[in-house]
Every structure is written in C-alpha cells, then in structure tokens.
Amino acid sequence: MAHLELKAPDRGLEHVGAARIEGPLVVVARTRDVGFDETVEIRDPSGQPRLGRVLEVGAEEAVVQVLEGTAGLSPRTLRARFLGESFRTEVGRSMLGRVFDGMGRPVDGAPAPLGAERRDVNGLPINPVARTYPREFIQTGISAIDGMNALVRGQKLPIFSGNGLPHDRVSAQVVRQARLLDREVGFSVVFAAMGIKHDVAQFFIRDFEESGALARACLFLSLADAPSVERLLTPRTALTLAEHLAFGCGHHVLVLLTDMTNYCESLREVGAARGETPGRKGYPGYLYSDLAGLYERAGRIEGSPGSITQMAILTMPADDISHPVPDLTGYITEGQIVLDRELFQRGIYPPIAGLPSLSRLMKDGVGKGFTREDHPALASQLFACYARVKRVRGLADVIGEEELGELDKLYLEFGEAFERRFIQQGDHEDRSLATTLDLGWEVLSLLPREELHRLGDALLDQRYRGRAPTSPGGRS
C-alpha cells in the first residue's frame, strides 16, 4: 500500500489521452477546475497508477509532473484523474525506526505504518510573529562543530562539501551522536537522502542499525536510479513528518537533507522541460524561493515544546562556494560548516575548515547557563589564533620556515596541534562537550599567555589555578 494515499477511483473526472509528453511532464488538454499543485493519478496501459502534480494551469490545458517517470506512457492511452487536493502523507510516531523511499513508501519489508493523521507535504504557513528565537545547545560529539560552530535548537546550519569528501560519514556521525544536554527531552532524527547510490543507501541503513540510531530516526531514501523528479518530493515528505513530531508530539527533531545539489539539479531539469527562462548556470529564477520554502520549515514556534533543527548537506561543483546552490543556501541559513579538501588530503577527519565555517546563532546557545562559561571566549580565541596560523603559513611559503621568529614558530606548532588533536577524531569517537573544551585549552597552552587576550584574565587565572569552569548542573 502506498504511503502517499490516493483518493478513491470514482473521485474526479478522468481524462483519456494527453496532448503530449515531454520528459517528466504530461500535458493534458481540455481541463476544467484544476488547481496548481493538485495531485494527479496517472494510469499506464497496464492500469498501474502513478502519482503526479500540476505544475502549470492554462485556459485549455494543464502541465502535470509525473513523479514516478513517464517511461512506458503513451499520449493515446494515458488516463489522468485530478484528485482535487495537494499531496498528503500519513505521519505518526510509528514511522520512527523505519526506512521509506523518497515518496514515503516503505522499503524495509514491513507494512505501511498506521499514521496518526494525513498532512499536506507542503506544510502549513508559520506566522513569523509566532516564531521564537533559536537557543539551547545540541551536542554532535564532533569537536570542530561543538567547540567552534555550535548547533542550537531551531537553527538551519548546512554542510558545504565537495565531490569525494566524506560528507556521508560526517552526516552519519551526526545522526549517531547528536543529543541534547537535557536527556529527559524527546529527541528524534529525520534523515532524507536524494539521488544517492545503492551502496551509499546501504551504508546509512547498516550504520544506523548497528549503532542503534535507527530506533529514534526515520529514513527517506530517494536512490539515483529513481525518477529524478521524485527528489523534489523527498525533502517535503521528510519535513512533514518532522513538523508532526515537533509541533504535534513535542519532540526536538534534527532533520538532515542530503544532497541538496541533487535536489536543485532536478529542479533545473523540470524547469528546462517546461521551457522556463534559465537563471544563473541554468537554474530556474525561483531557486531562492524554492530553497527558502524548505529551509524555513525549521525553527521553533511559541507555545510548542518541540523544535525543528535542520542540517542540509550539499556538494559544491568544483568546490566553488559561489555556485548558486551554496550561495543562495548561505543567504537563507544561519551559517555553514565547510569541509576542506586540503585537510582531507592530509588524512584529517572530519576535514572541517576552521575559518570559513561559521554558526551565526552559536553566541545565543552557548556560555553560562547553556554549556560552560568559558565556551564563547574559548571559541573566539581558537578562531583568532588559527587565523594567525594561516597568515604565518603564507609567510613561511615565501621566506621559508627557518626565517620565522620564535613566536611565529610557536603558532605553527599550535596550528599543527589544533588540526591533529582538536579537529581530528575518529568517525565513531563521540566527544563530550567538556572533552572538546578541555582539548581547546590544551592546544592553546602551547602559546604564551599574553597571546590569549580574548580569554580574559579571570578565565586564565581560573584555568591556570587548576579549576576548570563548570557547566550547568555542575558538569565540568
């Protein structure tokens, strides 16, 4: 049974034949009372149903996007029934621990779960006044994120990667390790993958099963050999479940979407088939608003105990951060985690770049009362010192390391320790926040005290007297 339900066959007028078929699109003539984004049931010559949605409505015809592809369809024998509603999917807590395809149909061999309710996959508009500011720390167990680019509840923090970089390993590690400091609060993960290969899909399923993370997660996997237009529905289906869990069940939900570049490629393909005027690099002019419609479904709502935090993973073609997909994503979201190819080639995992990475909301979710009182100052000091390392390395490339002053050589030593001890960790190494912050203090101890002016005398005196700052609840 399809998880995305269709209306009964006797609902709506059935159209026999189509004016033409163009790629993933079917143009149905002589339509009446058809609405934009309406669900369409397409039947092939064998009588099997396929799902579609209305992309464009004219005076005499409607353009339908067939989500399961148009292979095998004939304009003469095609039958189309307009169902009078947009796509809806059943959502419920019973979907946790399960694996579905990109359209929400079970692929784990178990029957379709009984849903609590059916919801429009496009979501409901959120009154901006009802949004509350994202706060409160989410621990990922990855030092480069927790220590310097912290994720907070309700934030949108994407990961910018490139072809061949280990973004799949990083995203799987986040799913395994992400947790709230308040362990009594319900926490769930919704994972949606678009255009991934079979071996990558098996990696995610096997990893989540073996680690036990699948028990609190729901996976939506749209494989590379599935119709490309299915990818346009996958993140919407996943976010619909996330909204139910967050605002209906009171869970704090972490949503991971990978790979958003594949999603945007499908959007460009559909735009080209419709004959739209292309924008930058052939992407449709509405790429920004389309991405915003997905990213802005994250957040917190006043009066609801739950929240949706979102991490969208995207690969930058040719590692170009100015490419339209990462460029527009950066405008919508609150920062970015950037994976660095140079660090990866040096064998450092996770290869998270120290300087281009940024969490704009970190300042509001860390520090006294949230994590540890030294957290903000320590992160600022690590950023400042690592920036000096980059400048010194550039100078060393010109004049040679042996010509550097003693202080500059100390910064080179700090830079190596920072990358090898603070950033580098195993992909199954789950570091507590206290461990991460203590590692930060250890690598900074390689530098003279007078270079650590961002920490302030009070924190430095407290640290050098051997008393580590404490976290809320007395955790050190």
C-alpha positions in Angstrom: 0.0 0.0 0.0 1.4 3.4 -1.0 2.2 5.6 1.9 1.1 8.6 -0.1 -2.6 7.8 -0.3 -4.8 8.4 -3.4 -8.4 9.2 -3.4 -10.9 6.6 -4.4 -11.0 6.0 -8.2 -14.6 7.4 -8.5 -13.5 10.8 -7.3 -12.8 13.4 -10.0 -13.2 13.4 -13.8 -10.9 11.1 -15.7 -9.2 12.4 -18.9 -8.3 9.8 -21.6 -5.2 10.7 -23.6 -2.7 13.6 -23.4 -1.8 16.4 -25.8 1.9 15.5 -25.5 4.6 14.0 -23.2 7.8 16.0 -22.7 10.4 14.3 -20.5 8.9 14.0 -17.0 5.9 16.2 -18.0 2.5 15.3 -19.3 0.3 18.0 -20.9 -3.4 17.2 -20.5 -5.8 19.2 -22.7 -9.4 20.3 -22.1 -9.1 20.5 -18.4 -11.5 22.4 -16.1 -11.5 23.4 -12.4 -7.8 22.2 -12.0 -5.7 23.9 -9.4 -2.0 24.5 -9.1 -0.1 21.7 -7.2 -3.1 19.4 -7.3 -2.5 15.7 -7.1 -3.0 13.7 -10.3 -3.4 10.0 -10.7 -1.9 8.8 -14.0 -2.6 5.2 -15.2 -0.4 3.5 -17.7 -1.6 0.9 -20.3 -1.5 -1.9 -17.7 -3.7 0.1 -15.3 -1.0 0.8 -12.7 -1.2 4.2 -11.0 1.5 6.8 -10.9 1.5 10.0 -8.9 1.8 13.4 -10.4 1.2 17.0 -9.5 0.0 20.0 -11.5 2.8 22.4 -12.3 1.0 24.8 -14.5 -2.6 25.6 -15.4 -3.8 27.3 -18.6 -7.1 28.0 -20.1 -7.3 24.7 -22.0 -4.5 22.5 -20.6 -2.6 21.5 -17.5 1.0 20.6 -17.2 1.5 17.6 -14.9 4.8 16.5 -13.4 4.8 12.7 -13.1 6.9 11.8 -10.0 7.5 8.2 -11.0 8.6 9.0 -14.5 6.8 8.8 -17.9 8.6 5.7 -19.2 6.0 3.4 -20.9 3.3 6.1 -21.1 1.6 6.8 -24.4 -0.3 10.0 -25.2 -3.1 8.0 -26.8 -3.8 5.5 -23.9 -2.8 7.6 -20.9 -5.5 8.2 -18.3 -5.3 11.1 -15.8 -7.6 11.8 -12.9 -7.3 15.1 -11.0 -8.0 14.5 -7.3 -8.7 18.0 -6.1 -6.1 18.1 -3.3 -2.3 18.5 -3.0 -0.1 15.7 -1.9 -0.7 14.3 1.5 1.2 11.8 3.5 0.4 9.9 6.7 2.6 10.8 9.6 3.0 9.3 13.1 5.4 8.3 15.7 5.3 4.7 14.4 7.4 5.9 11.4 10.5 6.2 13.7 12.8 3.2 13.2 11.6 2.7 9.6 13.0 3.2 6.1 11.0 4.7 3.2 11.6 5.7 -0.3 11.5 9.3 -1.5 7.8 9.3 -1.7 7.2 7.9 1.7 6.5 4.2 0.8 8.1 1.5 3.0 11.2 -0.2 1.6 12.3 -2.1 4.7 10.0 -5.0 4.1 7.5 -4.1 6.8 3.9 -2.9 6.1 2.9 0.7 5.9 2.6 2.2 9.4 -0.7 3.3 10.7 -0.5 7.1 10.6 -1.9 9.4 13.2 -3.1 11.9 10.6 -2.7 12.9 7.0 -0.8 16.1 6.2 -0.1 18.3 3.2 3.6 17.7 2.2 3.9 21.4 1.5 3.4 22.2 5.2 1.4 24.9 6.8 2.5 28.6 6.8 4.0 29.7 10.1 3.2 33.2 11.4 6.6 34.9 11.7 5.4 36.6 14.9 4.9 33.1 16.4 8.5 32.1 15.9 10.8 32.0 18.9 14.5 32.7 18.7 16.6 29.5 18.4 18.6 28.8 21.5 19.9 25.8 23.5 22.9 23.7 22.5 22.7 20.4 20.6 25.8 18.2 21.1 27.0 16.4 18.0 30.1 14.9 19.6 32.3 16.5 16.9 34.8 19.0 18.4 35.0 21.2 15.3 31.3 21.7 15.4 30.5 21.7 19.2 33.6 23.8 20.2 33.6 26.5 17.4 30.4 26.3 15.3 27.8 25.1 17.8 24.4 23.9 16.6 21.4 25.2 18.5 17.8 24.1 18.6 15.8 25.6 15.8 18.8 26.6 13.7 19.5 25.9 10.0 23.2 25.0 9.7 24.2 23.5 6.3 27.3 21.5 5.5 29.2 22.6 2.3 31.1 19.7 0.9 32.6 18.7 -2.5 32.8 15.6 -4.6 34.9 12.9 -2.9 34.8 14.5 0.5 33.4 12.4 3.4 30.1 14.3 4.0 28.3 10.9 4.1 30.5 9.8 7.1 30.0 13.2 8.8 26.3 13.2 8.4 26.0 9.6 9.7 28.2 10.5 12.7 25.9 13.4 13.4 22.8 11.1 13.3 24.5 8.6 15.7 25.8 11.1 18.2 23.5 14.1 18.2 21.9 14.6 21.6 20.5 17.3 23.9 22.2 18.1 27.2 18.8 17.7 28.8 18.4 13.9 28.3 14.8 13.9 29.5 13.6 15.7 26.4 12.3 13.7 23.5 14.8 13.9 20.6 14.3 12.4 17.1 16.1 12.4 13.7 14.6 12.6 10.2 17.1 11.8 7.5 16.3 12.4 3.8 18.7 11.5 1.0 18.2 12.5 -2.6 19.9 10.9 -5.6 22.2 8.7 -3.7 23.7 5.4 -5.0 22.6 2.0 -3.7 25.9 1.4 -1.8 25.6 4.8 0.0 22.0 4.0 1.0 23.1 0.6 2.4 25.9 2.4 4.3 23.4 4.6 6.0 20.9 1.8 6.8 23.6 -0.5 8.1 25.3 2.2 10.1 22.1 3.3 11.8 21.0 -0.2 12.5 24.3 -1.3 14.0 24.7 1.8 16.2 21.0 1.7 17.4 20.4 5.2 16.0 17.6 3.9 13.7 15.4 3.4 16.8 14.9 7.2 17.1 15.3 8.0 13.4 13.2 7.8 10.2 15.0 7.5 6.8 13.7 8.7 3.4 15.9 7.4 0.6 15.5 8.5 -3.0 18.0 6.5 -5.0 19.9 7.6 -8.0 18.0 5.2 -10.3 14.6 6.5 -9.2 13.0 9.2 -11.3 14.8 12.4 -10.7 11.6 14.4 -10.1 11.0 12.2 -7.1 13.7 14.1 -5.4 11.5 17.2 -5.4 9.0 15.5 -3.1 11.5 13.7 -0.8 12.5 16.7 1.4 8.9 17.8 1.7 7.7 14.4 2.8 10.5 14.3 5.4 9.8 17.8 6.7 6.1 17.0 7.0 7.0 14.1 9.4 9.4 16.4 11.3 6.6 19.0 11.7 4.3 16.4 13.1 6.9 15.1 15.6 7.9 18.6 16.6 4.7 20.5 16.8 2.3 17.6 17.3 4.3 15.3 19.6 6.6 17.8 21.3 9.8 16.3 20.1 13.0 18.1 19.3 13.8 17.0 15.8 17.0 17.1 13.8 16.5 17.0 10.0 19.4 16.1 7.7 18.9 16.6 4.0 21.5 15.3 1.6 22.3 16.1 -1.1 20.6 19.4 -1.8 22.6 19.8 -5.0 20.9 16.8 -6.4 17.6 18.3 -5.5 18.5 21.5 -7.3 19.6 19.6 -10.4 16.1 18.0 -10.6 14.6 21.4 -10.2 16.7 22.6 -13.2 15.7 19.6 -15.2 12.0 20.2 -14.7 12.4 23.9 -15.5 14.2 23.1 -18.7 11.4 20.7 -19.7 8.8 23.4 -19.1 10.8 25.8 -21.3 11.4 28.3 -18.5 13.9 31.1 -18.9 17.0 29.9 -17.1 18.8 31.9 -14.4 22.4 31.5 -13.2 24.0 28.4 -14.5 20.7 27.2 -16.0 18.9 27.0 -12.6 15.3 28.5 -12.5 14.9 32.0 -11.3 12.8 30.8 -8.4 15.6 28.7 -6.9 16.0 31.0 -4.0 12.3 31.0 -3.0 12.1 27.2 -3.5 15.0 26.5 -1.2 13.7 29.0 1.3 10.4 27.1 1.3 12.3 24.1 2.5 14.8 25.7 4.9 12.3 28.0 6.6 10.3 25.0 7.8 12.9 24.7 10.5 12.5 26.7 13.8 10.6 26.9 17.0 7.0 28.1 17.5 5.7 29.9 20.5 3.5 27.6 22.6 5.0 24.4 21.2 7.6 22.5 23.3 9.2 21.0 20.2 11.6 22.3 17.6 13.0 21.5 14.1 16.7 21.9 13.6 18.0 21.5 10.1 21.3 20.4 8.6 21.3 20.4 4.8 24.3 18.8 3.1 25.3 20.0 -0.4 28.2 19.3 -2.7 29.8 22.4 -4.3 30.6 21.7 -8.0 34.4 22.2 -8.4 34.5 23.2 -4.7 33.0 26.6 -5.8 31.4 28.2 -2.8 30.0 31.0 -5.1 28.0 28.4 -7.1 24.2 29.2 -7.0 23.3 26.3 -4.7 25.7 27.1 -1.8 25.5 30.8 -2.5 21.7 31.0 -2.1 21.7 28.5 0.8 24.1 30.7 2.7 21.7 33.7 2.4 18.8 31.7 3.9 20.6 29.7 6.6 22.4 30.8 9.8 26.0 29.9 8.9 27.7 26.9 7.3 30.1 24.1 8.1 32.7 23.8 5.3 34.6 20.7 4.5 38.2 21.4 3.4 39.9 19.3 0.7 43.4 20.1 1.8 42.7 18.8 5.3 41.1 15.7 3.8 44.1 15.0 1.6 46.3 15.3 4.7 44.3 12.5 6.3 42.4 14.7 8.8 38.9 13.6 9.6 36.5 15.3 9.8 38.1 17.9 7.4 36.1 20.8 8.8 37.7 24.1 7.7 38.5 26.3 10.7 37.9 29.8 9.2 35.2 29.5 6.5 32.9 27.6 8.9 30.5 29.8 10.9 27.5 29.4 13.2 25.7 32.7 13.4 23.5 31.6 16.3 26.2 30.0 18.4 26.5 33.0 20.6 22.9 32.7 21.8 23.1 29.0 22.6 26.4 28.6 24.5 28.0 30.0 27.6 26.9 30.3 31.1 23.5 28.7 31.7 23.7 26.8 28.4 27.1 24.9 28.1 30.1 26.2 30.0 31.0 29.8 30.9 34.4 29.7 29.0 32.8 28.3 25.8 32.3 31.6 23.9 35.7 33.1 24.8 37.5 29.9 24.1 35.9 29.5 20.6 36.8 33.1 19.8 40.4 32.6 20.9 40.8 29.5 18.8 39.4 31.3 15.7 41.8 34.2 16.3 44.9 32.0 16.8 44.1 29.8 13.8 43.7 32.9 11.6 47.2 33.9 12.7 48.4 30.4 11.8 47.1 30.8 8.3 49.0 34.1 7.9 52.2 32.6 9.3 52.0 29.6 6.9 51.6 32.0 4.0 54.6 33.9 5.1 56.6 30.7 5.6 55.8 29.7 2.0 57.5 32.9 0.9 60.6 33.3 3.1 60.9 29.8 4.5 60.1 28.5 7.9 63.6 28.9 9.2 63.4 32.6 8.8 60.4 33.0 11.0 60.5 34.5 14.5 60.1 32.4 17.6 56.5 33.5 18.2 55.6 32.6 14.6 57.1 29.2 15.0 55.0 28.7 18.1 51.9 29.5 16.1 53.0 26.9 13.5 53.2 24.3 16.3 49.8 25.4 17.6 48.3 25.1 14.1 49.5 21.5 13.8 48.3 20.6 17.2 44.9 22.3 16.6 44.4 20.2 13.4 45.8 16.9 14.7 44.4 17.0 18.2 41.3 19.2 18.2 39.8 18.9 14.7 40.9 15.3 14.0 38.9 12.5 15.7 37.6 9.1 14.8 34.3 8.8 12.9 33.0 6.7 15.9 34.6 8.9 18.5 31.8 10.7 20.5 33.4 13.5 22.4 31.6 15.2 25.3 31.5 19.0 25.4 33.8 19.0 28.4 36.3 16.9 26.5 36.1 19.3 23.5 36.6 22.4 25.5 39.5 20.9 27.5 41.2 20.0 24.2 40.9 23.6 23.2 42.6 24.7 26.4 45.4 22.1 25.8 46.3 23.3 22.3 46.1 27.0 23.4 48.6 26.2 26.2 51.3 26.0 23.5 51.1 29.8 23.1 52.3 32.4 25.6 49.6 33.7 28.0 49.9 37.3 26.6 48.7 36.0 23.2 45.4 34.7 24.7 43.9 38.2 25.3 40.4 37.1 24.1 40.0 34.8 27.1 40.4 37.5 29.7 42.4 37.4 32.9 39.5 35.9 35.0 39.3 32.8 32.9 43.0 32.5 32.5 43.6 32.8 36.3 40.9 30.3 36.9 42.3 27.8 34.4 45.9 28.1 35.5 44.9 27.6 39.1 43.7 24.2 38.0 40.0 24.8 38.4 38.1 24.1 35.2 34.9 26.1 34.6 31.7 24.2 35.2 28.7 23.5 33.0 25.0 23.8 34.1 24.2 21.3 36.8 27.8 21.1 37.9 29.2 19.3 34.9 32.9 20.1 34.3 
